[in-house]
Amino acid sequence: MEARVKIRRNKRLNSVSLPVEVAIHILLGSFALACVIPFIFVVIISFTSADSIRANGYSFFPSEWSTQAYKYAFDLGRQLWLSYFNSFFVTIVGTFSSVLICILYSYGLYRKDFRWRKFFAFFAFFTMIFGGGLAPTVMVCRMLGLSNNYAALIVPMLVSPFNFIVMRTFFTSNVPESLIEAASIDGCGEYRALFQIAVPIAKPGIATIALLNALAYWNEWFLSLLYIENDRLIPLQYFLVRLQRNIEFIVKNSSLLGVEAVNAVKNMPSQSLRMALCVFIVVPIAFAYPFFQRYIISGLTIGAVKE
């Protein structure tokens, strides 16, 4: 009888009243809509005709629909697909390399018997507080030959001290040291203990770090501005920046370039073209989220109390 009373009390304490539950659902639903609506708006603008944008501005219900922006984007031809390939290549190679470095570095910080553990922890923390600045970074990268090659887009972002600390915390809270000690007693080496014991347990943390790195590499364009001069190597994001600058230049100087330039500016879907390229940029990384979702959710629930 007493056990039943305790169970009822626990259920009552853990339950949420109906009005509160409705309010929580409304709040979370509003937040989800606030995240989704901007992307839907971008898609709508990309299918809006240039005349409709000039006449009525941006609208969820344009007076005239058009695929002119996407036709113009596909007419860009080889450069668009080259930029797409560059973005995919840099993101995949950079994410894999940076995650591997993060795992190796943070595992050393996690192991208390590692002799240089405090030094490397301080080294990572120090670089989070003090940075060399842009000019020394550019000079060092050019001295190392990081110019007009894929390495210039990958190497500068390989190391992230913040990710080291996050991954070390995940190792510390989810991988028992006794498990590593038992494996070493059974004759397991350090690399085998890391990749066959620690890494499978830490998959949620690794997936989170991989997603953060993939987003950083996919959205990066400033490195291209600094180190890339060859058009064959520019990623999609920097291609969008250059295209936007070219459109702005033509619009501002169309009167000086003659009648043909004025007519070209009138027929160019400049606003909808930008949104169409934004759709090209957002869609691939949006499809990457479901592959990481189950690992991230398991990471959130890995420490939950189960009855």
SVG drawing of the C-alpha trace seen along z (x, -y; Angstrom):
<svg xmlns="http://www.w3.org/2000/svg" viewBox="-5 -57 63 67">
<polyline fill="none" stroke="black" stroke-width="0.4" points="0.0,0.0 2.8,-2.4 4.6,-1.6 1.5,-2.5 1.1,-5.8 4.8,-6.6 4.4,-5.7 1.3,-8.0 3.1,-10.8 6.1,-10.5 3.7,-10.5 2.0,-13.6 5.3,-15.3 6.7,-14.4 3.5,-15.2 2.7,-18.5 -0.8,-20.1 -2.6,-20.3 -2.5,-24.2 1.3,-24.1 1.8,-21.4 -0.3,-23.3 1.8,-26.5 5.1,-24.5 3.9,-23.1 2.9,-26.5 6.2,-28.0 8.3,-25.2 6.1,-25.3 6.5,-29.1 10.3,-28.6 10.3,-25.9 8.3,-28.2 10.7,-31.1 13.5,-28.8 11.7,-27.5 9.9,-30.6 13.0,-32.5 14.1,-29.6 10.6,-29.3 10.7,-33.0 14.1,-32.7 12.6,-29.9 9.6,-32.0 11.7,-35.0 13.9,-32.8 10.8,-31.8 9.5,-35.4 9.9,-37.4 12.2,-40.4 9.3,-42.6 7.2,-41.5 10.1,-42.3 10.6,-45.8 6.9,-46.6 5.8,-45.1 9.1,-44.2 9.4,-40.9 6.2,-39.1 5.0,-35.6 2.4,-35.9 4.2,-37.4 2.1,-38.7 4.2,-36.7 6.1,-33.5 9.2,-32.8 12.1,-30.3 14.3,-32.9 16.7,-33.0 17.4,-29.3 17.7,-29.4 20.2,-32.2 22.1,-30.2 22.3,-27.1 23.4,-29.3 26.5,-30.1 27.6,-26.7 30.9,-25.1 31.9,-27.6 28.8,-26.9 29.4,-23.1 33.2,-23.6 32.3,-25.8 29.9,-23.1 32.6,-20.4 35.1,-22.6 32.7,-23.2 31.9,-19.5 35.5,-18.5 36.8,-21.0 33.9,-20.2 34.4,-16.4 38.2,-16.4 38.3,-19.2 35.6,-17.8 37.2,-14.3 40.7,-15.7 39.6,-18.2 37.5,-15.5 40.4,-13.1 42.8,-15.7 40.2,-16.6 39.7,-13.0 43.5,-12.4 44.1,-15.7 41.2,-15.5 41.9,-11.8 45.4,-12.9 43.7,-15.5 41.3,-12.9 44.0,-10.4 45.2,-11.4 48.3,-9.3 49.5,-11.3 52.7,-13.1 52.2,-16.3 48.4,-16.6 48.5,-19.9 50.9,-21.5 48.7,-20.7 45.5,-21.7 47.1,-25.1 48.3,-25.4 44.8,-24.9 43.2,-27.2 45.9,-29.9 45.1,-30.0 41.4,-30.6 42.3,-33.8 45.1,-35.2 45.2,-35.2 47.9,-36.3 45.7,-38.5 45.0,-38.5 48.2,-39.9 50.6,-37.3 48.2,-34.5 48.2,-35.5 52.0,-35.8 52.5,-32.4 50.0,-30.7 51.8,-32.2 55.2,-31.2 53.9,-27.6 52.6,-27.6 49.0,-27.8 47.9,-29.8 45.9,-28.9 45.4,-25.3 42.9,-23.3 45.2,-23.2 44.6,-27.0 40.9,-26.3 41.4,-23.3 44.5,-23.8 43.7,-27.1 40.5,-25.6 41.8,-22.2 42.4,-23.0 39.7,-24.3 40.6,-24.5 36.9,-24.8 36.2,-21.5 39.1,-19.9 37.6,-21.0 34.1,-19.8 35.4,-16.4 37.6,-16.0 34.6,-16.7 32.6,-14.1 35.3,-11.5 35.6,-12.3 31.9,-12.1 31.0,-9.0 34.1,-6.8 35.1,-5.2 38.8,-5.1 38.4,-1.6 37.3,-0.4 40.5,-1.7 42.6,-0.3 40.9,3.1 41.6,3.0 45.3,2.2 45.6,5.1 44.2,7.4 47.0,6.2 45.1,3.5 47.3,0.7 46.6,-3.0 45.3,-3.4 43.2,-0.2 41.7,-1.4 40.9,-4.8 39.3,-3.6 37.7,-0.3 36.6,-1.3 36.5,-5.1 35.3,-6.2 32.2,-3.9 31.1,-5.2 31.7,-8.8 29.9,-8.7 27.3,-11.3 30.0,-13.8 32.0,-13.1 28.8,-13.6 28.2,-16.9 31.8,-18.1 31.6,-16.8 28.4,-18.7 30.0,-22.0 33.1,-21.5 31.0,-20.7 29.0,-23.9 32.1,-25.9 33.8,-24.6 30.6,-24.7 29.9,-28.4 33.5,-29.6 34.3,-32.2 36.8,-34.6 39.7,-32.2 39.0,-32.2 39.2,-35.9 42.6,-35.9 44.4,-33.0 42.6,-32.0 43.0,-33.7 42.4,-30.8 38.7,-30.7 38.8,-26.9 39.4,-26.6 36.8,-29.0 34.0,-27.4 30.3,-28.1 30.0,-30.6 32.7,-32.9 31.3,-32.4 28.0,-33.9 29.9,-36.8 31.7,-37.5 28.5,-37.3 26.8,-39.7 29.6,-42.2 29.5,-41.9 25.8,-42.5 26.1,-45.6 28.9,-47.0 26.8,-46.6 23.8,-48.1 25.7,-51.2 27.6,-51.7 25.0,-50.6 24.4,-54.2 28.1,-54.5 28.3,-51.2 25.7,-52.0 22.2,-51.1 22.9,-47.3 24.1,-47.3 21.0,-49.2 18.7,-46.6 20.8,-43.7 20.3,-45.1 16.6,-45.4 16.4,-41.8 18.7,-40.4 16.9,-38.8 19.5,-40.1 17.5,-39.7 15.9,-36.3 19.3,-35.1 20.9,-35.7 18.1,-33.8 18.4,-30.9 22.1,-30.6 21.3,-30.7 18.9,-27.7 21.8,-25.9 24.0,-26.5 21.4,-25.7 19.9,-22.5 23.0,-20.2 23.8,-21.0 20.1,-20.7 20.1,-17.2 23.2,-16.4 21.3,-17.0 19.3,-13.7 22.5,-11.7 23.8,-13.4 20.4,-13.6 20.2,-10.2 23.7,-10.5 23.0,-13.9 19.8,-12.8 21.5,-9.8 24.1,-12.2 21.4,-14.2 19.8,-11.1 23.0,-9.2 23.0,-10.4 19.3,-10.0 18.1,-8.0 16.3,-4.9 13.9,-2.9"/>
</svg>
